[in-house]
Amino acid sequence: MSDPAGADQPDKKRLALAGLFASADSVPSQDSDQFRQVLDALPAAVYITDADGAITYYNEAAVRLWGWRPQLGQDQWCGSWKLYWPDGRALPHDECPMAVTLREGRAVRGVEAVAERPDGVQVPFIPYPTLLHDASGAVIGAVNMLVDITDRKRAEEYSQQLASIVESSDDAIISKDLDGIITSWNRGAARLFGYSADEVIGRPVTILIPPSHENEEPEILNRIRRGEKIGHYETVRRHKDGTLIDISLTVSPLRNSENKIIGASKIARNITDRRHAEQMGQRLAAIVESSDDAIVAKDLNGIITSWNQGAERLFGYTADEVIGKPVLILIPAELQDEEPQILARIRLGERIDHYETVRRRKDGSLVDISLTVSPVRDLSGAIIGASKVARDITGRRRALEQQNLLLREMNHRVKNLFSLAGSIVTLSARSASTPRELAASVGDRLAALARAHELTLKNPGDTVNKSEHTATLHTLVKVIVSPYESQTRGHESRVVISGPDISLAVGSVSALALLVHEFTTNAAKYGALSTPDGSIEIRCLEDDDQFVLIWKEHCSQPISGPIGDEGFGTQLTRATAKGQLGGTITCDWAADGLTIRLSMARARL
């Protein structure tokens, strides 16, 4: 490569340098080395050609721009490895601005072009060619300065990208000056607020603010003047049609090239749907939390993900104790095959309604529940888990059992009533001497039986006439056994009660009436009251927290007692003594009669 200073052509170089300054009407007399030092020191790329376009000089800045060193006196018009127009079309060297300037005798300046280096890097630049003349005015060459506009191009591209982002944003992006006057308005703002850019630019931003929130704008501007940024401020703004919109607002200071705050940029996002969703979510969460039912969520692996207060009350576990654990902790061992079947149906999108089963509480006790299980889906509609609503049906189950018990009792009672009515007639006939006397005796006994039956069917929940049904134990016994008080042995009572008496709470009357009624019925069928001269002795005792009733039957002839399996009456008697009175009952059949010992908790009476 030849000397870049062009030392082999000193005369031509001197003329070229002289021509360079001739355009300024001043031809210097300094040495050529001084001119080269000046050009080499310039940060811009500079090169010189002769009148034919051959490059005779270039500085180091030109080398950095081109990425290589062209051959002096051989390479023409421009030292770029390759040239392109800004749109990517190839630009031949003989058509570049320097070539046109030399060929047509006019300076072609400010035309953008792109130089490609040997390594493939492209550098956008703007050439500024200037013709060089000798003293006579003849063109002897040209000098060209290439201005690298890479940074400017990047800034322009960045600005275009920002402008495109702003225009295409779904959010409203607005700028305003420090007086609150709108200076820019994107399409998102037009969509959100209903105004076009022409309708709002130059107007105060307060046209978007409802009267109830007008005090916000001065405070926002004051904070912007202090250089503060306001992030995600939730407020309300007004649409062109007057409707109010919930928005999330971010406001930032705008600065000029001197870093002086000149305004603010505002990004407003419509959060109306989110607010509604949040409010709906809060309402649903409140419903779930306040529900008496247990509401539980689990994933498709059966792991518990949520747990409401109803679940805590029903199962005894707190949310912290169960979330993240398998739902199997609630399922008894013998029912754990239910869970895989439930999950399989949930994965198929099925809903399981009112499935009655049993679950286990924290304390190990079992609870009857009605279970409803529904799929839980994500926003795309994919099933991600299940929600379970569990309702305690223990009370309902007990009520159903009680209903069945009452129906069986009714059937038993009706049969017994017919039997007792027949017994009353038979017993009365033995002592009656006339039909009228028989009718009176039977009527009295049936009336007493009706009174006893009314006590047996007393509703413990009746609080309106509570005093009418409150009685002592002795009174209750006498009412129930009164149909059998008459007998054939003089005027002695066949039933005698002794010992301490006790007032009965309304809730215990039915249970005791039922028991005494059952004792009396059995005595009429099989025991002392089934014979003309049999009798019953009833003794009451107090034993700490227990109250004891001893029923002793006396018979003049051997009694064998009932024959066959234990009947419903006996089962009912035991269940009543244990379940309702918290006591125990024992029966002892002897040759001279039956002895029953009924022990009851005083607290239940």
TAZI-V574024 format. One record per pair of residues at least 4 apart in sequence whose C-alpha atoms are under 6 Angstrom apart, sorted by the first residue. I is the first residue (numbers start at 0). J is the second residue. Records with the same first field share a line. If there is no record, write none. Layout:
# TAZI-V574024
I=J ; J
This chain:
# TAZI-V574024
0=70
3=56
4=56
9=13
13=17
14=18
17=26
18=131 ; 132 ; 133
19=131
20=25 ; 26
21=25 ; 26
35=39
39=58
42=60
43=60
44=60 ; 61 ; 144 ; 145
45=57 ; 58 ; 61 ; 143 ; 144
46=56 ; 57 ; 142 ; 143
47=54 ; 55 ; 56 ; 141 ; 142
48=52 ; 53 ; 54 ; 55 ; 140 ; 141
49=53 ; 139 ; 140
50=139 ; 140
52=75 ; 76
53=72 ; 73 ; 74 ; 75
54=71 ; 72 ; 74 ; 75
55=71 ; 72
62=66 ; 67 ; 68
65=79 ; 116
66=116
69=78
70=74
76=97 ; 98
79=114
80=115 ; 116
81=114 ; 115
82=90 ; 113 ; 114
83=87 ; 88 ; 89 ; 90 ; 112 ; 113
84=88 ; 90 ; 112
85=112
93=98
94=98
96=100 ; 107
97=128
99=103
100=104 ; 105 ; 106 ; 107
106=128 ; 129
108=126 ; 127
109=125
110=125
111=124 ; 125
112=123 ; 124
113=122 ; 123 ; 124
114=121 ; 122
115=119 ; 120 ; 121
116=120
123=148 ; 149
124=146 ; 147 ; 148
125=145 ; 146
126=144 ; 145
127=143 ; 144
128=142 ; 143
129=141 ; 142
130=141
131=138 ; 139 ; 140 ; 141
132=136 ; 137 ; 138 ; 139
133=137
152=156
153=157
154=158
163=167
164=168
166=185 ; 186
168=187
169=187
170=187 ; 267 ; 268
171=187 ; 188 ; 266 ; 267
172=185 ; 265 ; 266
173=183 ; 184 ; 264 ; 265
174=181 ; 182 ; 183 ; 263 ; 264
175=179 ; 180 ; 181 ; 182 ; 262 ; 263
176=180 ; 262
177=262
179=203 ; 204
180=201 ; 202 ; 203 ; 204
181=200 ; 201 ; 202 ; 203 ; 204
182=200
184=196
188=192
189=193 ; 194 ; 195
192=238 ; 239
193=239
196=200
207=236 ; 237
208=213 ; 236 ; 237
209=237
222=227
223=227 ; 252
226=252
228=250 ; 251
229=249 ; 250
230=249
231=247 ; 248 ; 249
232=247 ; 248
233=246 ; 247
234=246
235=244 ; 245 ; 246
236=243 ; 244
237=241 ; 242 ; 243
238=242
245=270 ; 271
246=268 ; 269 ; 270
247=267 ; 268
248=266 ; 267
249=265 ; 266
250=264 ; 265
251=263 ; 264
252=263
253=260 ; 261 ; 262 ; 263
254=258 ; 259 ; 260 ; 261
255=259
270=274
272=276
273=277
275=279
276=280
277=281
280=284
284=288
285=289
286=290
288=307 ; 308
290=309
291=309
292=309 ; 389 ; 390
293=309 ; 310 ; 388 ; 389
294=307 ; 387 ; 388
295=305 ; 306 ; 386 ; 387
296=303 ; 304 ; 305 ; 385 ; 386
297=301 ; 302 ; 303 ; 304 ; 384 ; 385
298=302 ; 384
299=384
301=325 ; 326
302=323 ; 324 ; 325 ; 326
303=322 ; 323 ; 324 ; 325 ; 326
304=322
306=318
310=314
311=315 ; 316 ; 317
314=360 ; 361
315=361
318=322
329=358 ; 359
330=335 ; 358 ; 359
331=359
344=349
345=349 ; 374
350=372 ; 373
351=371 ; 372
352=371
353=369 ; 370 ; 371
354=369 ; 370
355=368 ; 369
356=368
357=366 ; 367 ; 368
358=365 ; 366
359=363 ; 364 ; 365
360=364
367=391 ; 392 ; 393
368=390 ; 391 ; 392
369=389 ; 390
370=388 ; 389
371=387 ; 388
372=386 ; 387
373=385 ; 386
374=385
375=382 ; 383 ; 384 ; 385
376=380 ; 381 ; 382 ; 383
377=381
392=396
394=398
397=401
398=402
404=408
405=409
408=412
412=416
415=419
416=420
419=423
422=426
423=427
424=441
427=431
428=437
431=436 ; 437
438=442
444=482
447=481 ; 482
451=478 ; 479
455=509 ; 512 ; 513
457=509
459=506
469=505
470=502 ; 503
471=501 ; 502 ; 503
472=501
477=481
484=492 ; 493
493=534
494=534 ; 535 ; 536
495=536 ; 537
496=537 ; 538
497=538
498=538 ; 539
499=539
503=604
504=604
507=604
508=512
509=513
512=516
514=572
521=525
522=526 ; 527 ; 528
523=528 ; 529
524=529
525=529 ; 560
527=533 ; 534 ; 552 ; 553 ; 554
528=533
533=553 ; 554
534=552 ; 553
535=551 ; 552
536=551
537=549 ; 550
538=548 ; 549
539=547 ; 548
540=547
541=546
542=546
544=601
545=599 ; 600 ; 601
546=598 ; 599 ; 601
547=597 ; 598
548=597
549=595 ; 596
550=594 ; 595
551=594
552=592 ; 593
553=591 ; 592
554=591 ; 592
557=590 ; 591
558=590
567=571
574=578
575=579
576=580 ; 582 ; 583
577=581 ; 582 ; 583
580=599 ; 603
581=599 ; 600
582=598 ; 599 ; 600
583=598
584=596 ; 597
585=595 ; 596
586=594 ; 595
587=593 ; 594
588=593
589=593
